[in-house]
Amino acid sequence: MRTDLERFFNPRSIAIIGASQDFGTISGQPFKHLQSHGYAGTLYPVNPRYAQVGGVKCYPSLAELPETPDLVLILVNASRVTDMLRQCGAKGVPYVIIFSSGFSEVGGGGVSLQQELAAIAREHDIGVIGPNCQGMINVADGVFAGFGSVFSSDYEPGPVSMVSQSGGFGFSVMNLSSKDGGLGFRQMVTTGNEIGVSTLDFIEYFIRDPKTEIIAGYVEGLKDAHRLIEVGEKALQAGKPVLMWKVGNTEQGQRAAASHTANLGGAMALYRAAFRQKGIIQVDDIQDVVDYGRAFRSKRLPKGNRLAIITISGGAGILMTDEIVAGGMTLAQLAPGTLEKLREFIPSFGSLLNPVDVTAAIFNDLTLINRTLQTIIDDPGVDCVAMINASLQGDLANTIAGEIVAVAKKTDKPVFLSWSARDVLAQEAYAQLDGALIPHYKSPVRCGRALAAVWWYADAKRRNEVQRSEKPLVLEGRAARNILQGRTADVAEYDAKRILAEYGIPVTQEALALSADEALKAAKRIGYPVAIKIQSPDIPHKTEAKAVRLGITDDAALRAGFDEVIANAKAYKADAKIEGVLVQEMVKGGTEAILGVTNDPLFGPAVMFGLGGIFAEVLKDVSFRLAPVTKSVAREMIEEIKGYPVLAGARGQAPADIDALADAIVKLSALAIDLKDSLAELDINPLFVMEKGKGVKAADALIKPKALK
Amino acid sequence: MRTDLERFFNPRSIAIIGASQDFGTISGQPFKHLQSHGYAGTLYPVNPRYAQVGGVKCYPSLAELPETPDLVLILVNASRVTDMLRQCGAKGVPYVIIFSSGFSEVGGGGVSLQQELAAIAREHDIGVIGPNCQGMINVADGVFAGFGSVFSSDYEPGPVSMVSQSGGFGFSVMNLSSKDGGLGFRQMVTTGNEIGVSTLDFIEYFIRDPKTEIIAGYVEGLKDAHRLIEVGEKALQAGKPVLMWKVGNTEQGQRAAASHTANLGGAMALYRAAFRQKGIIQVDDIQDVVDYGRAFRSKRLPKGNRLAIITISGGAGILMTDEIVAGGMTLAQLAPGTLEKLREFIPSFGSLLNPVDVTAAIFNDLTLINRTLQTIIDDPGVDCVAMINASLQGDLANTIAGEIVAVAKKTDKPVFLSWSARDVLAQEAYAQLDGALIPHYKSPVRCGRALAAVWWYADAKRRNEVQRSEKPLVLEGRAARNILQGRTADVAEYDAKRILAEYGIPVTQEALALSADEALKAAKRIGYPVAIKIQSPDIPHKTEAKAVRLGITDDAALRAGFDEVIANAKAYKADAKIEGVLVQEMVKGGTEAILGVTNDPLFGPAVMFGLGGIFAEVLKDVSFRLAPVTKSVAREMIEEIKGYPVLAGARGQAPADIDALADAIVKLSALAIDLKDSLAELDINPLFVMEKGKGVKAADALIKPKALK
C-alpha cells in the first residue's frame, strides 16, 4: 500500500478514465471542476469516443498517455473497472480513485468484483481510494478531483483535514464549516468502500502533514481498527486533536451500516474504549465538527477541569454548567481573595458564586469587564473561563470584544464565549474574537459541549503522559501456549484456571477428582466447606446443567454430591465428555466481579471488567480497554463503571482490594497479548475481590480458543 | 390570582412607573418600544420628575391617572417597589409587571422584601409578573412591554406562545425562531422570580388561547409543580404540544439555580416523570425549540413508531436511524409488495432494506421520486416517512420539492425531510415545503430528533387515552390514618406493614414478641425457618445495628437469637425505645424489589419502583410517577428500568409476577394519596416478587411521617 500521500493530494498529472464531454454528468464533472478551480498540473481525459474534452486532448486509452500520471480517476461502469485498474497497474500508476458504484455495497456479484479489485491493487501496489466514493479536494492547492454540488464553490483554506467514508457527509461538513462556521479545510477525501488506502492511512498522513492542525473523520467501520490505538497515540504526540464521527451506534443503525458499505460496524464498545484511551473526540453531528474544530483552533488546553463561568444571565450559566458537568468538568471554587476583589465591582444583586452573575450592570462601565475577567483568570484555582454575553450587539459588542481580546492575550488559559447575537448584528465583534482565535458559540449549551471536548482531549493527553512512564507488562506462558496450541474445543474451568495461574492471577485451591475417593482426599487437603463442579468441555454452563454443588461440609455429602453432579451432567448432555469433578475451596465474602478478554477480529485483544451477575449481563455496566493495559488504565476501568461504589465501599461495606484487582487486569492484558494467536475469548466469572489487602481469587473461568482456519 | 390573561397580553391602557426620558436606559426602553411598535391603547408615563415623556403627558403618581390602567410596569429601584405595588392595589390595577431586581435572587433583605411584595399582591388580588424579569411581547397585537435588544425588531406573528423564567433565554429563542427558523411567535412573557402569575398559569392560558398552537416554556423551577400533571393533561386534551426547557439538571447545575432565582430546582426525576406521563417534550437547547416547533406545526402525528427512511446517502440513513432508535422509534419492515414495486425503479446498486438507499440515480427521472415516495407511504406497516435529500440545490431542488409536496398532500402520515443545502441555494424549494407545512432540517440527526419528539408526544397521547379509561384506585385506610395522625417519630416495620396490609399490599406473616416465650409461640404458628428483627422507631437500619437474625430453624436458636438482637440493639443505641422483636416467616425465592413513596413539597405524592439493593441505591435504576398511578402506568414503570430483564426472566430464571407487582404499585399510589397529609416518605425494601402467579410480599417497610408544622 502506498502511503506517500503528498503525491495523491498534490499530483503533477491526473488522467480521467471515462471523462465525458457532458459536464453535468458524474463522469463529466471531475474534469470541469479541476479545470475551473485552476488545477496547475496536466490533465489527461481518457475516452475512446472523444478527440478532446473541454479543449484538452483526449486519449483513447491509458496506455497511450505520454507519461505515467500521479493519479487516475476511474469513472466507468462497475463491470469495466477491473480492466481499467489492470491498465493502471501496467502503466505503474501510484494512486487511483475509483468513483464507480456496484461493488460490495450491492452484495452478490459486487462482492467478488470488489475482491478482484483489491487483488489487482495488491499485485501492482496501487494505492486505491474507493470504490463507491466521491473523490477529493485539496483546498490549499486547488485540486478538486471529484463530483457533487460542493465542488462548484471556492473555499478558503484552513487548518482542518478530513477523511470520510461517506461522500455526502464529508463534503457537507466541509461546506458548512468553511461557509458558515468560519473554519476552513485543508484537505478532504472520501474513501467509500475503502479497499485500499484506509481512513487510518489518511489520518496518519494528516498527522505527518505539517500544515494540518486538526483532523476529522467520518467512519462507518474501520477494517484496520487494531491500528486505532497506535494512530491515536501518534496524533496525541503530534498535538493534533482527532474528531471522529462514528455512526451506526445502535443495533438498527448497525444493520443499516452493514447494508450500506458492507462493513461490519464493529463493536461500538471497542471504538469507545479506543477513543477514550487516546483522547479521540467523538462527534455526533455536523455542527459538532465545526464547534469543536473552532475550540481546538485556539490551541489552548486547560491544565485541569475547573471552569469559571462569568455570565450576565443566570439561566445561561445553569445550562452551561449542566453540559460541562456531564463532560467531566467541574465549577471552580473561587479563592476568597478573588471574591473580595469581585465584590468591589459586581452589583449587590449579582452573584459571586460560580457561575458568577455580573448582571448587565457591568456594561455601564466597560472597564469592569476587563477587571472582572482578569481577576478570575488570575485565580490559580481556575483552569479555564467561559463568558456568557447573551445577545449583546452593535458598537457595545464591538467594544466589549476588544476588552476580552486584550485580557485573553495575557493568559494561556482557555477563554471561551457564549454569544448569541446573530452574525449580522455583531459582525465586527465576532471578527475581533476570530482574529484572536477566541472560540465563540451561539448558545451556552454548544459552548459548554465544546469546552468539554477540549477537556476530554487535555485529560487524555495528561493520562497518556502517565501511561508512557508505565512499561506494559509482558508475560510468557509456555504451558498455556501448549494447552491452546491447535485446540478447537473450549477449555473448561480446571485447565482455564491453570492458565490464569501461570500468568500470576490468583485462583481458588482445587483438585480434579476422577472418583469419589479422590474427591474426599482433595477435600481433606483443601478443608471443608468445599464446592464441586463437573468438568466437561461440552458443558460450559454448569449451573444450568445442575452439575454444581456448593457449601459441602462433610464426607457423606461430598460422596452423594459427586455421584449426583455426574448423573445430572449425563442427563443434561448424554454424550458430554466428562473430565472429572472439580473439588474446590469455598471462597468466603468478597465482591463478585467479571474479567474477560475478547480477541476482536478488527481490534485485536481487548480486556473487559465488570461486576458480577446482573451488573454485567443485564445492565451491561462494563468497561473495555484495548490491550496492553497498564496499571493506571486498569484503575480507570475499575472506576469507570456505574457500580464502582460497590467496590469502593458503598452501603457500609469494607472497601475492596482494588489494587489487587487492577493487578489482575494488567496480568490478564499480558495474557491476552501473549495468547493472541490462539485465544478468542476468555471469561473469569466470578472473580472474588476480597477486602482491601486480601487480594482477588478467580473462582471459575472459561476459554474459547480461536477456531483453526 | 388573576387568570384572565387576555387582558394582560392585550391591555387597553398601560402605566409605566419610573418611565425615563432617556430611551437608552432600562426604565426608558418600555415606553419607546411600545410607542415605536404602534401600541394601540393609552400610555401613561408616571414619574414626578417629568411633565411629558416622548410627547405623552407624564403623571406624578399612579393615583392621579384619569382611569385604572389594565397593566402597570414598575421600573423603579427595589426599595421603592413595595410602595408602588401598594399604590397599584389602591387603584385596583389587575396586572403589574415588576422589572426591578434586588429581591430573593440577592438573598438577605431581598428575600423579605419579596415576601412583602407577595403579601401585597395577595391582599389586593393583583396579578404580578416578576420581579426581576424582562417583560412581555404580544407579537400578534404589537404590544412590546419590556426592554432588551430583541425589542428593537419587528416580528411576524406565528403559532408559538412561550413563557420563560429567564428573560435572556426566552427572547433569544423567539428571536432565533422568528428570524432564522421561520417559526413565528404569538406571545412571549418572562416571569423572573415568579411571585404571582406562574409559568403554569401562563401555560394554562395558552391552552385556552385559540390562536396558540404550540406552547414553549423555559423553566428553572416550578413552585407549583404539583399542577404539572393537570396542566399537561389539559394540553394533551387540547392537542397542543408543550415544549419544556428545564435547566439545572445536574447537582452543580442545581446549585447554580438556587443561587440565581432562589428557586430550588426540584427533583429532576419528578420533572422527568411528569414530562413522560403527559407527553411534555423536553428540549435541551434553543435550536430544539425551533426544530420541534416546526415538526409540530405540521399537525401530523404518527399512528405508530415505524419509520421508513428514503435516502440518497447511506451514511445519513445510519445517522437518522441512530437518533430515532434512541428516541423509541423503529425502522419499519417494508411489505413484500412494497419491495417488489420499488425494485422496478430503484437501481440495482441501491438498497431496498430500510433505510431505502435510492441513490442519486433517481434524480435522472424525477417522476421516480413521486412513485418511490408514494409506494412507501402506501405501505400499511409504515407510520411515517423521512426523506434525505443531501445538499440538492437550485432548480433541481425546486422541482423535487414540488414532487414531494404533491405526494405529501395525499396522505396524513408525517413526511419529514433532511435537506442540507444552505438556505440561499434552495430558497424556492424550502419555501414550497414551508407552504405545505412539511418540516425540513439541515441534518439527519436533527431531523431524526424532531421525529422522535413527535413520536414522544403521539405515544403519550395514545397512552393517556388508555389511562383515561382506567379509573384511579381510591382507598381509605382508617387505621393507617390513626397511626399517622400527629405522629412525629418514624413508623417501624411492624406498624408500617400493618398500614400496607390495610391497603391490600401483601406482607410477610409475622408477630411482635415481647418475650422469648412469645417468640416461640409465634414461630410455632408461622412455622420454621423464621427471621427475627428488633422493632424500634429509633433504629431504622436494623442490619447495621446487628439486630436481625435470618433463617432460624429451631427453638433453641430462636431463644438465643432473641436475647442477642435485644442486646445488640441496646449496644447500638443505649436509649433506643424497643417495641419488641418481630418474628417473621422467611420468604423463599423471589426477586428483591423496592417500592417507595415520596411526598414532595413541590410535586405532592410520587411513587417509586426499582430492583433491590445495588440496583436502586448505587445505580439509581428506578422509575418515578406522580400519583395517582393506574395499572397501565404501573406496568410502564416496571418496564422502564434497565434491570427489567431480571423480572421478565433473564439468565434462565422464571418470569416474575409482574401483574401482582403492578397491582402493589397501584395500591401504594392509592395509599400515597390517602395519606398525603400525614406521610412524608415510605420505603418497602425489600418487596419480594415471586414467580408468575405467586404474588408479591413486602418483607420490610419504613414510614416517615410529615413533620408537624
Interface residues (C-beta under 8 A of the other chain):
Chain A: A78 S101 G102 E105 V106 G110 G148 S149 V150 Q165 S166 G167 G168 F169 F171 S172 N175 L176 K179 D180 Y218 E220 V247 G248 N249 T250 E251 Q252 G253 R255 A256 A257 S259 H260 T261 D284 D285 I286 Q287 I312 S313 G314 G315 A316 G317 I318 L319 T321 D322 V325 A326 T330 L331 S348 F349 G350 S351 L353 P355 D357 T359 A390 S391 L392 Q393 S420 A421 R422 L425 K442 S443 V445 R446 E544 G613 I614 F615 E617 V618 L619 D621 K642 G643 P645 V646 A650 R651 G652
Chain B: A78 S101 G102 E105 V106 G110 G148 S149 V150 Q165 S166 G167 G168 F169 F171 S172 N175 L176 K179 D180 Y218 E220 V247 G248 N249 T250 E251 Q252 G253 R255 A256 A257 S259 H260 T261 D284 D285 I286 Q287 I312 S313 G314 G315 A316 G317 I318 L319 T321 D322 V325 A326 T330 L331 S348 F349 G350 S351 L353 P355 D357 T359 A390 S391 L392 Q393 S420 A421 R422 L425 K442 S443 V445 R446 E544 G613 I614 F615 E617 V618 L619 D621 K642 G643 P645 V646 A650 R651 G652
